[in-house]
């Protein structure tokens, strides 16, 4: 995918929402003086590297955000997007307190499932962000919980999937979509989530998840309007970036597992040409 096309897609998404600014940094960006907004790209890259080396991912994120906002024609912008995407994922799974998170003290009767439903998140995300090794939680302990809603946008012509929170594009994933443009266009919601899904080939004999013939890979997230369509993993990572599926959105297993842990049932999915 060309860098300019990818930037154009992001621009369309953010313009449709009414802003090019990242939501998390919109208020701070508005108060920047002209000197800050004109920091050279090489200086911003050096700042990002320095902050990453110090373990300050929030500061590194700010530097990468500035590059994407102020230098969309930078010849290595796709590398910056990839670095920013990984930092965003690291922050989502970290203990860092952010505007999108709360600190919650466990009370009697709480469970991971109950908290996930209450705050529209996933048990996996709560566990990973708090370094929990099991589903056991104890009264009086404090948990960092992500509360901001996520959304997914799939662009079929470019075979990319955007993970968003509010107006912010958190990460861009490369995917495969349906041959002959058969992946449905429209708005959907994630209705089912299954780890190690069984595949019913052509609606027939079930093929277990561990079988090398199971085409669904390691995760399945089905749409509400048609249970035959969804987002899933793959046995054939070499097909990512192509239009080759029976209509579903196909991801690398490591990518779909990451997304599976982040987005809850009910997450909005928009698919466009």
N, C-alpha and C positions, 0 to 999 in steps of 0.2 A: 504494500500500500504506500502511495507517495505521501510524503510528510505534509504537503500542502492540502491534499485531499483530507487527510486526517484532521488537520487543524480546521478545515472548513466545516467538517461534521460537528466538531466541538462548538465552533462558533454558532452554527445554526441552532444547536441545542440551547446554548446559553442565551442567544438572542430571543428565542421563543419564550424563555422564562423572563426576559426583560432586562438581562444584565450579562456582561462578560465577566464580572467579578465573581470570585469564589465566595460562596455565602459566608463561610466561616471568617473570611478576612475582609468582608465588604466594608464594615465600619472603619476598620483600621486603614484600609486602602484609601478611603475618602479623605483621611486626615494627613496622608503623606505629603510632604512638600516636594517641589519639583526636583530637588537634588536627589531624593530617595528614588523617585520613579525613573530617573535617568542613570541609575547605577549601571555601568557596563556589564554585559552578559558574562564576560570572563571573571569579573569580580564577584558576581552573584554565584557563579559556579564554585569559585574558591571558598566563598562563605558557606555554601551548602556542604562542601567537602569537610570544612573545618567543624561545622556543627555536627555532622554525622560522626566524625571521629571522636567528638566529645560526648556522643550519645544523646544530643539534643535534637531529636527528630522534629519537634515542633518548629524550631528555628530553621532547620534545613528545609522543611516544608514551605515556610514563608519565602525562602530564597528561590526555590523552584517555582512556586506560584508566580513570583514576580517575573521570572523568565518567560513563562507561558503567556502571561498577560501583556508584557511589554515587548517581547521579541518573538512573535509568532512565526516570523520568517527565518529564524535561526536555523542553520543547516543541520544541526543535531537535535532539533526539537523533539523528535520521537524518542531519543535516548533520555531526554529530560522528562518526558511524559512517563516513560517506563520507571525511572527512578522515583518520581513523585508518586506513581501508583503503588510501588512497593512500600514507600514510607507511609502512605495513607493506610495500607493494610496493616503494617506493623503497629500503627497508632490505634487502629480499631481493636486489635488483639492485645493491646498493652494495658497497663494499669494507669496510664496518664489520664488525669482529669481534664476534660475538654468541655466546651459549651454543649456538646451533644450527649454528655454523660452526667450521671448522678452518683453520689455515694449513698448506698442503702445499707441500713443496719438490719440484720436478719431478726425476725420476731418468731415466736412459736407458731408452728403451722406452715411456715414457708417451705417451699421446695424450689428447685431449679425450674421445673416445669411451670409452677404457679407464677414465679417471678417473670419468666419469659412471656407468659400470656399477658400478665399485667402491664408490662412495659413494651410489648410488641417487639420482642427480640427473640433470640434462640438460646436454648440451654448451652449449646456448644460455644456460643460467643461469650456468655457469662463465664463459663469454665475457663476458656482460653485467656480471657482478659484478667482473670484473677488467679491464674496458675493452679487451678483446682485439679487434683488427680482423680477425683471420684465425684459422684453426684451428691455426696454427703455435705450438708452445710449446717452450721451450728449457730444457735441463738446468740446474738451479741456481736457476731462477726460482721465486718463491713465489706460490701461488695461494690465494685465499680460496674455500673450497668449503662450500656448504650441505650438511649431513649429516642434518638432521632430516626424517623422512618427512612428506609432505603427504597430505591426504585431501580428498575432495569430498563435500558433501552437497547434494542437490537437494530442495527442498520444492515439490511440484507445485501445491498449492492456492494458494500465494503467488507461484509462478513466480520463485523466487530460488535462487541457487546460492551455497553457502558454501565458500570455500577455507579449510581448516584446517591447522594443524600441531599435533599433539598435541591438547590441549583448547582451544587458542586459535583463535578465529575471526579470520582475517587480513583477509579482504575479503568483501563481499557483492556479488554480481553479479545484475542482473535478466536473466531468460532467458525464452524461450518454450518451452512443452512441448506434448504431444500433445493434439489435439482429442479430445473424448469420453473423456478420461482414459486414453488408450491408451499413454502412456509407461509402461513396465514399472516396477513397484515391487520393490525388493530391493537386494542388494549385488552389485556388479560390480567388475571391474578394467579399467583402460585396457590394451587389448591391442595397438592399433595407433595410430600417430601419423603423419599425412601432411600435409605442406605443399602448398598449392595442389592440393587433391584433384580428381580426375576424378569426375564424377557420372554414374552409370549410371541414367538415369531409368527407373523401373519395370523395372530389370534389362536394359534394351535398349541403344540406341546410346549410346556414351560421349560425354559433354559435357565439353569441356576446362575447366580452372579459369578461364581468362580469358573464357569465354563469359558473356554477361549472362543466360543461361538456367541456369547452374549454381547450384543451390540450396544448395550446401554452404558457400559463402563461402570464406574463405581458409585454413581449417584443419579437420582432421577428427581426432577421437580416438575410436576405436571400442571397444566393450565386448567382453569375452571370451566371454560366454555367447551372444551373438547379434550377428554382424557387421553386421546391418542397423541396429542402434541405436548411438548414440554422441552425442558433443558436437561441434557444428560451428558455423561462422559463418553468415552470412546475407546475402542480397541485399535483404532487407526489414527493416531495423532498426525500422521503425514497428510491427512485429508483436511486438516484445519486450514481455513482460509478459502475453501472451495464450496461450491454449491452442489452437494452430492447426497444429502440426506433424504429421507422419506418425508421431510417436512419439519422435523424437530430441529432445535438449535443444539449443536454438538460442540462440546468443549474438551480440552485436554483434561484427563482425570485429576491432575493436581489443581487445575483451575476450577473445575466444577466442585471439588471438595472444599476449596477455599470459599467459594460463593455460597455453597450449601450451609456452611457454618455461620455465615453472616446474615442471609436474608430469611425472614420468617415466612410461614404460611400467610397468605394475604398480600404479599408484596406485589405492587403494580409492575407489570411487564408491558412495554410498548414495543411493537415491531413495525418498522417502516421500511419502505423500499429505498 
